[in-house]
Amino acid sequence: IADQLIKQQDATRAVLGVSVSDSPEGDGALVRAVEPGGPAERAGIEQGAVITGVGERLIEGGDALVAAIRSQAPGDTVTVTYASREGDSPNTVDVMLGEAR
């Protein structure tokens, strides 16, 4: 990020295009909102889904998901593991991350 600031006067970060909180059940990040046209929506992740993994990384809550996504670069493709609803069987989908300033 420091190099971006020096070269471009601003920095970018990777985004999944969701607002999340900790899952009430304690396992995963509960998707509270999905950005229209964003990476998550294009991948089929909907509001109410519970994200439990990004790549090999276990997601225990909302903060863990934010950290996992921000450790990537915009345009990276990551495998996201999620259940459509709490208690459903998990799905996996490859998502190309978006960019935010």
Residue pairs with C-beta under 8 A, 6 or more apart in sequence:
1 11
1 13
4 10
4 11
4 12
5 11
10 101
11 101
12 74
12 99
12 100
12 101
13 70
13 74
13 99
13 100
13 101
14 69
14 70
14 72
14 73
14 74
14 75
14 76
14 97
14 98
14 99
14 100
15 35
15 38
15 39
15 69
15 74
15 97
15 98
15 99
15 100
16 38
16 39
16 40
16 45
16 65
16 69
16 80
16 95
16 97
16 98
17 34
17 35
17 38
17 39
17 40
17 41
17 98
18 31
18 32
18 33
18 34
18 35
18 38
18 40
18 45
18 51
19 31
19 32
19 33
20 29
20 30
20 31
20 32
20 51
20 62
20 65
20 66
21 29
21 30
21 32
21 62
22 29
22 30
22 61
22 62
22 63
23 29
23 30
23 50
23 61
23 86
24 30
24 86
25 50
25 86
25 87
26 60
26 61
27 50
27 52
27 60
28 50
28 51
28 52
28 59
28 60
28 61
28 82
28 83
29 50
29 51
29 52
29 59
29 61
29 62
29 64
29 65
30 48
30 49
30 50
30 62
30 86
31 40
31 45
31 46
31 47
31 48
31 49
31 50
31 51
31 82
32 47
33 47
34 40
34 41
34 45
34 46
34 47
35 41
38 98
39 95
39 96
39 97
39 98
40 80
40 95
42 95
42 96
43 80
43 93
43 94
43 95
44 93
45 51
45 80
45 82
45 93
45 95
46 84
48 84
48 85
49 82
49 83
49 84
49 85
50 82
50 83
50 85
50 86
51 59
51 65
51 80
51 81
51 82
52 58
52 59
52 81
52 82
52 83
52 90
53 59
53 79
53 80
53 81
53 82
53 90
53 92
54 65
54 68
54 69
54 78
54 79
54 80
54 81
55 68
55 78
55 79
57 64
57 68
58 64
59 65
59 68
68 78
69 78
69 97
72 78
72 97
73 97
74 97
74 98
74 99
74 100
75 96
75 97
75 99
76 96
76 97
77 94
77 95
77 96
77 97
78 94
78 95
78 97
79 92
79 93
79 94
79 95
80 92
80 93
80 94
80 95
81 90
81 91
81 92
82 90
82 91
82 92
82 93
83 89
83 90
83 91
84 91
